[in-house]
Structures are given as structure tokens and as C-alpha cells.
Amino acid sequence: MDGLTAYAETAAGSSTHFSGPNNSTPIVSAYSAAADGDAFAWSSAWGKVDGVYGVGAGVDGNDFGRGAFTRTWQITNDTGVAQSYSFSFYIYGGYMYANDDGHGGDGFAEYVLDILFGGNNLFHSAAKVKRDGTLTQTGTALSGASHSGSSYGWGGTSVTLDLGILDPGETSLLRYDLIAHAFGDYGFGDCNGGYGGNDGYGNALLAVGGSCTGNSYVRMGDPSGINATPVQQPSITGTPQAVSAPGTLGLLGISLAALMAVRRRARVA
């Protein structure tokens, strides 16, 4: 059983907006935007059951954007023997930065990815880059990760996890959580009439006159659209656990009995 959830939340000054949590299959999406004067924030999240997904967030000026995507699988061992399960999935590349563009203030961008099975965290990867260039990375560093100044990027990463063993009839929940978060508290210059919109991918388009404030931005996932083809579909594989056959157990019992008889005769002699 698959479950998809998308949530997007933004705030810019006194303006706030959210979308979700939205739950639907085989596709789910959420987008949110907020503006207040020269400040603007946006966030988005979407995904498909075949594994394509994307999350992103950005802020110009001050406040935040947060996009979150969750996918769940309910795994049930409906066979007559214990099964050892593994989970293979693909983490898309992404990019983030935080830049005051000479207007002062502070900000950051970050992502957090967790894989949980039966309530236990089996995989964690997170990174946060601040305007001053400080990078905090925890858990698994993704393939091709690169840090330069106040920017951080990474490439696509294939992962296979051992989920452990489920007995016959046993059920457990696999959960994939992904969050993109951008925050800004930047100063402002001459914005020439205010904010000028965005390009649909979360990139700010400021009014004529160039950038008038700082910007934080993060994107993780497939940027080519909700109808994109997955690089690698997620898969869950069960492998039966070896058990001793009845005939083998019988032979073992006969052998032990014969050994005990030989020892008794030896003691009598």
C-alpha cells in the first residue's frame, strides 16, 4: 500500500500561506507563495508512486519557505516463511545557497532526508549552508557533494538498505521523509517598486534595477517536471530465510540418539 503526502508553507512579513498536507495517488503536489512589500517566499513539493519527486523553497528578503514530501509503504510478509527485506531507492541531485548580495543580514538553506522502518531511522542525510559560508552536514554525505562559499550541491545517489526480517503475517511501515527549507533575514536596498515575480522554478525575478535584497534557495529532486521518467524506481525485495527441512531434522535426531547410546555402552564397559 502506497501513501504520498506533500506540504508547502511560506511566510513573508505579515503574509503567510500553506498548501496541504495533500494526500493522493499516484501523484501528489503542493505549492505555496507569500509576498509582503519587497519580501517574497515560496515552497513546493510533489511526487509520484514510481519514485519521481521534488522539493524546493526560496526566500527573497525575510522569512521562510518549507516544502515537505513523504512517501510510505506498508510491507506485509504474506508468505509462510520469514523474509529478509531490502529497499533500493534513488536520491536526486540538488543545490542550495544563501547570499545577502551585499545588503547585510543573515539566512540559510537546508535539506533533511530520513528513511524509517518500523519506527527506526535506517538512513539520515542532511546539510545546512549559512550566508557566512558555514556548512553543517550530518549523516550520509550524498554523491558528488561540493561546498563552495555559501553554496552546496550534490549529485544523484543510489542507496540499498537492509530492512531486516519479517515473520509470516508480520507488517511494518517504511517511511521516506524529505524536507527543503530556506530562511532569510536580509537587508534591503532600492527595489524599484518591489518584487517582480518568479520563473516557476522558485528562482526570484526582482524588479528592474537588479537584486535589492538577499536570497536563500534550495532544490532537491527532479527539476524537469511532474511527468518526468524516474532514473531508478524504488523497489522492496523479500528473500526467504533458510529453514531446516523435516528430513534433515529427523536425521539429526537419529544421529544424536546413536551418539548417546555409544557413550552409555562405553561407561558400562
KATACOR-V795903 format. One record per residue. RES is the residue in one letter. PSI is psi in degrees with one decimal (none if undefined). OMEGA is omega as a letter, one per 20 degrees, with the letter a starting at -180 (* if undefined). Layout:
RES | PSI | OMEGA
RES | PSI | OMEGA
This chain:
M | 124.8 | a
D | 146.5 | r
G | 133.4 | r
L | 135.6 | r
T | 133.9 | r
A | 139.5 | a
Y | 138.2 | r
A | 133.5 | a
E | 135.9 | r
T | 157.0 | r
A | 138.6 | r
A | 105.7 | a
G | -123.6 | a
S | -0.3 | a
S | 129.4 | r
T | 151.7 | r
H | 146.9 | r
F | 159.6 | r
S | 120.2 | r
G | -166.5 | j
P | 130.1 | r
N | 134.3 | a
N | 120.7 | r
S | 161.1 | r
T | 150.0 | j
P | 0.3 | a
I | 140.5 | r
V | 147.5 | r
S | 158.3 | r
A | 140.6 | r
Y | 139.7 | a
S | 143.3 | r
A | 147.0 | r
A | 143.1 | r
A | 144.7 | r
D | 104.0 | a
G | -121.2 | a
D | 0.0 | a
A | 142.4 | r
F | 140.7 | r
A | 151.3 | r
W | 161.0 | r
S | 154.0 | r
S | 157.0 | r
A | 140.6 | r
W | 161.6 | r
G | 163.8 | r
K | 157.6 | a
V | -19.4 | r
D | 0.1 | r
G | -14.2 | r
V | 136.7 | a
Y | 168.9 | r
G | 143.0 | r
V | 150.4 | r
G | 162.1 | r
A | 152.9 | r
G | 156.3 | r
V | 134.0 | r
D | 121.5 | r
G | -108.7 | a
N | 159.5 | r
D | -147.5 | a
F | 164.4 | r
G | 141.7 | a
R | 121.4 | r
G | 138.3 | a
A | 136.3 | r
F | 134.3 | r
T | 134.2 | r
R | 139.4 | r
T | 147.7 | r
W | 129.7 | r
Q | 114.8 | a
I | 123.1 | r
T | 129.4 | r
N | 97.6 | a
D | 21.2 | r
T | 178.2 | a
G | 1.8 | r
V | 160.4 | r
A | 143.7 | a
Q | 137.3 | r
S | 123.9 | a
Y | 146.5 | r
S | 155.0 | a
F | 120.3 | r
S | 133.7 | a
F | 168.6 | a
Y | 130.3 | r
I | 120.0 | a
Y | 156.3 | r
G | 170.1 | a
G | -174.4 | a
Y | 147.6 | r
M | 157.3 | r
Y | 164.0 | r
A | 120.2 | a
N | 125.4 | r
D | -10.2 | r
D | 34.0 | r
G | 5.5 | a
H | 3.4 | r
G | 179.4 | a
G | -167.0 | a
D | 166.1 | r
G | 172.6 | r
F | 167.1 | r
A | 146.5 | a
E | 159.8 | r
Y | 153.9 | r
V | 126.7 | r
L | 127.1 | r
D | 139.9 | r
I | 122.0 | a
L | 143.4 | r
F | 121.7 | a
G | 28.9 | a
G | -5.3 | r
N | 134.8 | a
N | 112.8 | a
L | -20.5 | a
F | 133.7 | r
H | 133.3 | r
S | 129.7 | a
A | 149.5 | r
A | 144.9 | a
K | 126.2 | r
V | 133.4 | a
K | 165.1 | a
R | -34.9 | a
D | 4.3 | r
G | -5.1 | r
T | 128.8 | r
L | 131.4 | r
T | 118.1 | a
Q | 130.0 | r
T | 156.1 | r
G | -145.9 | a
T | 125.2 | r
A | 130.9 | a
L | 158.8 | a
S | 136.8 | r
G | 16.3 | a
A | 134.7 | a
S | 133.4 | a
H | 125.3 | r
S | 112.3 | a
G | -124.9 | r
S | 27.1 | r
S | 150.3 | r
Y | 131.3 | r
G | 164.9 | a
W | 160.8 | a
G | -179.5 | r
G | 143.1 | a
T | 126.3 | r
S | 134.7 | a
V | 139.3 | r
T | 126.6 | a
L | 141.9 | r
D | 115.4 | a
L | -11.1 | a
G | -163.3 | a
I | 136.1 | r
L | 131.6 | r
D | 163.4 | r
P | 129.1 | a
G | -7.9 | a
E | 143.2 | a
T | 141.7 | r
S | 158.4 | a
L | 128.4 | r
L | 129.6 | a
R | 133.4 | a
Y | 112.0 | a
D | 130.5 | r
L | 130.0 | a
I | 136.1 | r
A | 132.0 | a
H | 127.2 | r
A | 136.6 | a
F | 142.6 | r
G | 143.9 | r
D | 60.4 | a
Y | 157.6 | r
G | 169.9 | a
F | 146.0 | r
G | -149.5 | r
D | 109.7 | a
C | 1.7 | r
N | 49.3 | r
G | -1.7 | r
G | -166.6 | a
Y | 144.7 | a
G | 12.4 | r
G | -173.3 | r
N | 167.9 | a
D | 10.4 | r
G | -12.4 | r
Y | 12.3 | r
G | 4.6 | r
N | 126.1 | a
A | 138.5 | r
L | 97.3 | a
L | 160.3 | a
A | 163.9 | a
V | 133.6 | a
G | -4.9 | r
G | -174.6 | a
S | 133.6 | a
C | 3.8 | r
T | 174.3 | r
G | 170.0 | a
N | 136.5 | r
S | 140.9 | a
Y | 140.6 | r
V | 137.7 | r
R | 136.5 | r
M | 126.0 | a
G | -169.7 | a
D | 116.9 | a
P | -3.6 | a
S | -2.8 | r
G | 164.5 | a
I | -12.4 | r
N | 14.0 | a
A | 157.1 | r
T | 131.7 | a
P | 144.3 | r
V | -41.0 | a
Q | 121.4 | r
Q | 140.1 | r
P | 144.6 | a
S | 145.6 | r
I | 123.7 | a
T | 133.3 | r
G | 134.0 | r
T | 121.7 | a
P | 141.2 | r
Q | 138.0 | a
A | 135.4 | r
V | 152.2 | a
S | 132.7 | r
A | 151.7 | a
P | -41.7 | r
G | -38.7 | r
T | -41.3 | r
L | -37.8 | r
G | -44.8 | r
L | -38.8 | r
L | -40.0 | r
G | -42.4 | r
I | -42.3 | a
S | -42.7 | r
L | -39.0 | r
A | -41.8 | r
A | -40.3 | r
L | -41.7 | r
M | -37.1 | r
A | -42.1 | r
V | -40.4 | a
R | -37.8 | r
R | -41.4 | r
R | -38.1 | r
A | -38.8 | a
R | -38.4 | a
V | -41.9 | r
A | none | *
